[in-house]
Amino acid sequence: MSLRGVLFDAAGTLIELSEPPGETYARVAAAHGVALSPWRIGDAFRRVVAQATPMVFPGETLERSAELEREWWRGVVRSTFLAADSATRFDDFDAFFAELFARFGRPGSWRSRPGARDALRSLRSAGLATGVVSNFDQRLAKILQDLDFQPLLDCVVVPAQVGFAKPSREIFAFALDLLKLAPSEAAFVGDDADRDVRGAEALGFRAVDVASLDTLADLPERLGTPAARSAGATPATGGVDRPDTKMQLSAEPPAAAPNPVAARGSRPV
């Protein structure tokens, strides 16, 4: 079948942090009376996240999942500072964490990766549907909206909507259903070999490792899509019915969905 849609990972693919997480953690911690080097915090963060339990909460509502996501990050942050220095003590850890959590939900902590918007515009001008499938939490839709990705995406799917995380086939299939696509009609672009590339290939996607591109602007050529129309042209739909709930996290997850996925967290807070 011909290509009719392209789905993307978010952090590390379409967007990236404005600075390493250790830098942000250290700066906010210093404002709360704790002085540790960014390198030390960053190293501890990577170790803690690699061992963290999945940020997936099957059967929960979106509202309850948001609470559990925040609590998951609170545990990661506390464990990060204990791993960096077991003697670390905050006068008010909850106040520190609230500031840190809020900071990573703002667009200033993130930036578009080179060529990301150009790639999306070109794909949509060629008539393809576009969307995001990410293991991030429910703040992602607002982050992407604030970074002006909203007009360029038809859906944003995160584990809270599905009860599964990549590389589970269920989260990929959920996005395909939203866009009314078969796996053979879609490509997936990501930065993680297991969760993104092999996970998508297992379902039948054409998968692209973003590291294989000089910038995302090279993606349309890699996929062999028609040349983009001039800027401002109305994109064709290529037969894809674009969902009415663009950029919304409104679909409740399936009830009592099992969770066999060990979704390794890798994001900052």
N, C-alpha and C positions, 0 to 999 in steps of 0.2 A: 504493500500500500504506500501511497505517497505521504510525505510528511505534512501534518496538519496542525501540529502544536509542539511547543517546546516548554518544558518545565525546568526550573532552576532551584538549586539550593540557595540559601540566603547568605548567611555570614561565611565569609571566605570565598564566595562566588560573586554575588551581585553587590554585596556591601562588605565593609571591613571596619574594624575599630580605628578610630583616629589616632590612637596610641596604644602600646601594649597594656594589657590589663594591670600588670604590676605597677606601672606608672600611676594609673588612676587610683588603684587601691592605696598606694603609698601616700599620695597627696591628700586624699580624703582622710586617711587614718591620721596623718600628721595634724590635720585640723581638729582631730578629736584626741590629741595627746599621745599618740602612739607613733614612734619613729622606727621604721624598718626600711631597708633598702628596697627599691623597686625590683631589683634582680632577685633578691631573696624571696619576696612575696610572689613574684611571677613563677619562680621555680616550684614553690610550695603549691601554688594554684594548679599548675599542670599535674602535679602528682595527685592532688586531692581529686580533681575532676576525673582523672583516669580511673580512679577506684570508686567513684560515686555510683549510687544506685540510679536506675533510669528515671528520668523526669517524665514519667508516663503514669496516668491515673485512670485506669479503665473504669467505665461505668459512672464516672462523676460528671456533674453538670459543668458547663464552662465557668460559671461563677465559683464553684467549689474548686475546680482545677486551678483557677488563678490563685486562690489562696494557698493551695498546696505547692504550686510552682514557686511562689514567693518564699514559702517555708523551706523548700528544697534549696533555693539559693542561699537562704540564711544559714543553713547547715554547712554548705560549701564554703561560705565566707568565714564562718567561725573556725572550721577545720583548717582553712588555709592559713590563718594567722597562728593557730596553735602549731601547725606543722612548720611554719617559718621560725617561730620562737615560742616554745611552750610556756615561757614566763610572761607572754603578752597579756596585758589586762587593759580593757577599756573602762573608763568611768561609766559610760552609757553605751553599751554595744548596740542596743536597739536603735538609738539615735544615729549612730554611725552607719549601721546597715541600711536604715531608711534612706539616708542621703545617698549612699552608694547605689542602692537599687534604683532609686529615682533617676540618678545620673545616667545609668546605662539604658534607660528608656527614652532618653532624649536624643534628638538627631545630632546634636553637637558631639556626641560620643562616637558617631558613626559617619562614614562617608561612602559614596558610590565608588566601586572599583573601576579602574580605567576601562573605558569602552562599554560599560554595562548599559547605559541608556542608549548609546548608538546601536548596540546589538538588538535591544528590544524594539526600538523604532523600526529598524530594518526588517526584523522578522514580522512585525505587525503590518508593515506596509506591503509585505509579500503575502499577506492574508493568513498568517499563522496565529493561533491562539497562544497566549503566554501566561505562565503562572509560577508560583513558588510552592515548593514542598520542603519544609524545614523542621528540624528538631528543636527549634527555639520555642520560647514560651509565647503567651498571648500578647505580649507587648509588640511583637514583630510587625503586625499590620500597621500600627500607629507609627512605628519607626520608618517603615517603607513609605507611608503616606507623607510623613514630614520631610523625607528625602526626595519627594516629587516622583516616586515610582507609580503612584496610583493610576495615572492615565495609561500606563504601559503594561498593566497586569490585569488578568481576568479573574484570578483567584489567588488566595494565600492560605495554605493549609498547614496547620501545626498539629502536634500530637493530641492536644486537648479536644480537638474536634472528632478524633477518630478512635482514640484509645490505643493507638499504636504509634511507633516511631520508626524512622528508617533504620535498618534496611527492610523492615516488614513490608510485604507486598500490599497490605491493607491501606497504608497511608498513600502509596502511589496510586492505588486503584481508586481511592476516594477522590483524588484530584482529577483523574481521568474521567470519572463519572460526572463531575461538575462541568467538564469541558466537552462531554459526549465524544470522547476519543477512545480508540482501541490502542493498546500498547504499541502495536506495530505502526501506528500513525504518529507517534510522539518520540521526541528526544528528551534526554535529561542531562543537565549540565551541573556538575558539582566538583567539590575539591577533596572528597574523602573516598578512597578506593573501595572500602567495604560498604559504607552506608549509602553512598551516592552511585558510584559506578557499577559495582557488582550487584547492589540491591536493585537498581533500575534494569540492568541487563537480565536479571533473573525473571523479571516480569515480561520482558520482550521489548523494552525500550531500546533505542539507539542511545548509548551513553557516551558522553564526552567529558574527559577530565579537564577542568579549566586550566590546569598547569600545562597542558599541551598547546595552549594558545598563547601567542604573544600578548594579546589583550582580548577581551570579549568582543571587541569590534570585528575580530576575525571569524567569529562564530558563524555568521550567515554563509560565508564562503565555504567554511568547513562542512556545513550541512547541505550545501548545494542549493540554497534557496534562491529564488529570482532576485535580481537587483532591486534594491529598495527604491520606492518611488520618491519623488521630490518631497522635501519637508513640507508638512502641512497638508499633504494629500490625504484623502479619506481612505483608510485601509480597507481592503476587501476582507471578507470573513472566511474565505476559503471553505465555505460550507459549515463552519463551526458556529454554533449558536452560543454567543457569549453570555455567561450567566448574569442575571440581574443583580446578584448580591456581590458585586465587585468589592474586593478588599474587606469583606465582612467576615467576622468570626461568629457566625450566627447559628450554624448547624450544630445541634447537640450530638455528642458522641453516641455510638451504638450502646445500648444497655448491656451491661455485664460482659463486655468484650474481654477475652483473655489477653494476657500480655507476655508473650514469650521473648520479647525483644530486649536485648541488653543495649539500650541506646546510650552510648558513651557521650556525656556532656562535654562540650569544649568551648562554651561561650563564657563571657566574663561575669555577668550577674544579671 
